[in-house]
Amino acid sequence: MMHLFLNGLAASAGGGLTYLRNVIPHLAARTDVRTTVTVSPQLRQELGNAAGVSLVELQSRAGATWRSYQEQKLLPGLIRESRADVLISAGNFALRNSPVPQVLLSRNSLYTSADFFRDLRARHEYRIWLDTRAKGVLARRSIHWADCTVAPSQAFADELQQWSGQKVVAIHHGFDHDTFFRDHTPLPAKIQHELDSAEGSFRVLFVSHYNYYRNFETLLRAIPLLQERLGKRPVKLFLTCKLRSEDNPGRYRAEAAAALVNRLGIGDKVVQLGMVPYGLLHHLYRACDMYVTAAYAESFAHPLVEAMASGLPVVASGLPVHHEICGAAAHYFQRFSSESLAEEVAQLACSGERARSLAEQGLQRSKDFSWSRHVQQLLELVTSLKEGSRRGRLRGAR
């Protein structure tokens, strides 16, 4: 039986948390694998207990730099003590001297995004600019320290490979239809009331906490343009966040976006729902008419798959990653053009047949993503590393 050591300390929100939620149950279901996972105390209760998976709590200090320092100091000893065969580092940063073969899962597209650095300079966010540059240095070195680096899409793997000069393997993240739609608990009354109040409106959804790289401002500027195109039919944009800095993870300041809403006079069209429990998101998707993302940096984009599986037509910024994930099951627009975004959404909103066709293609496309397949491909890669390490030790012993 193979023993994996999965470092999940970096998972706190977004894609990292989604990854652990979905991968751990599939690892637990395997009879040929035993897994040790390091997690923060905050996630220990949420992830629960599963046979074949041992969760090790580590109280990590805030910030990626301190967390990485702690990992370099503590993890080698824990890995040796666990007698694991392979380390999977799931937080963009690798151990410099791993005692076992190491797979690095790299999924942060900000380190390679010129758009993100331009955006930070325009916002005068110099501290975040410097911090991201420093983390990027460590992330690039990590690709060299790891025995193999895995990206969640081919587009991002190509980007990382060009950036680092090292080979990067693409293994798509997955989607589990039964798990995603399993929870039939109703939405909280307040959220359901907001949806009911928008009956008859054209309901557009965007699932994300507030940050800069999801390009909220382009989306917000498109709303009055879309309203002009749709005439008397009201437009409602539903956000799964609130445009207040204290209500979002990270150091992104949302006040400028809130001021933009007021300046555009669209306060009655932008519904700030706040955080929606992950297990209930499927209710929200199915209550809306279209899913839209204006993100200018992305490595996979789980909500796109969730939206397609929920039967929503999708309009997305024209990133290579978005084209890879959705293919022909989405319409695309120039990522900083509110006019282009509004035009694509309006075309679909005014053509029920085209919107239905796109939704049907999306349902089929969502079936191409599987967490079970992701875990199987990851384990095949891990097995090859383990066998290669064993053969190397045997040659060295001769």
QUICORBEL-V858943 format. One record per backbone hydrogen bond with DSSP energy under -0.5 kcal/mol. NH is the residue of the N-H (numbers start at 1). CO is the residue of the C=O. Records with the same first field share a line. If there is no record, write none. Layout:
NH->CO ; CO
This chain:
2->32
4->2 ; 34
5->86
6->4 ; 36
7->5 ; 88
8->6 ; 38
11->8
12->10 ; 13
16->13
17->13
18->14
19->15
20->16
21->17
22->18
23->19
24->20
26->22
27->23
28->24
29->25
30->27
34->2
35->52
36->4
37->54
38->6
39->56
43->40
44->40
45->41
47->43
48->44
50->53
53->50
54->35
55->53
56->37 ; 54
57->55
58->39
60->58
67->63
68->64
69->65
70->66
71->67
72->68
73->69
74->70
75->71
78->74
79->75
80->76
81->77
82->78
83->79 ; 80
84->79
85->3
86->3
87->101
88->5
89->87 ; 103
90->7 ; 88
92->105
98->95
101->85
103->87
104->102 ; 148
105->89 ; 103
106->104 ; 150
107->105
109->107
111->108
112->109
113->110
114->112
117->113
118->114
119->115
120->116
121->117
122->118
123->119
124->121
125->120
126->124
129->125
130->126
131->127
132->128
133->129
134->130
135->131
136->132
137->133
138->134
139->135
140->136
141->137
142->138
143->139
144->140 ; 141
145->141
146->142
147->102
148->102
149->167
150->104
151->169
157->153
158->154
159->155
160->156
161->157
162->158
163->159
164->160
165->161
169->149
171->151 ; 169
173->152
177->175
180->176
181->177
182->179
184->182
192->188
193->189
194->190
195->191
196->192
197->193
198->194 ; 195
199->196
201->198
202->234
203->201
204->202 ; 236
205->290
206->238
208->206
215->212
216->211
219->215
220->216
221->217
222->218
223->219 ; 220
224->220
225->221
226->222
227->223
228->224
229->225
230->226
231->227
233->230
234->232
236->202
237->269
238->204 ; 236
239->237 ; 271
240->206
244->242
247->244
248->245
254->252
258->254
259->255
260->256
261->257
262->258
263->259
264->260
265->261 ; 262
266->261
269->266
270->266
271->237 ; 269
272->270
273->239 ; 271
274->239 ; 241
280->277
281->277 ; 278
283->280
284->280
285->281
286->282
287->283 ; 284
288->285
289->203
290->203
291->313
292->205
293->315
294->214
296->213
297->213
304->301
305->301 ; 302
306->302
307->303
308->304
309->305
310->306
311->308
312->307
313->289
315->291
316->331
317->293
318->333
319->317
323->319
324->320
325->321
326->322
327->322 ; 323
329->326
330->327
331->314
333->316
337->334
338->336
341->337
342->338
343->339
344->340
345->341
346->342
347->343
348->344
349->345
350->346
351->348
355->351
356->352
357->353
358->354
359->355
360->356
361->357
362->358
363->359
364->360
365->361
366->362
367->363 ; 364
368->365
369->366
374->370
375->371
376->372
377->373
378->374
379->375
380->376
381->377
382->378
383->379
384->380
385->381
386->382
387->383
388->384
389->385
390->386
391->387
392->388
393->389
394->390
395->391
396->392
397->393
398->394 ; 395
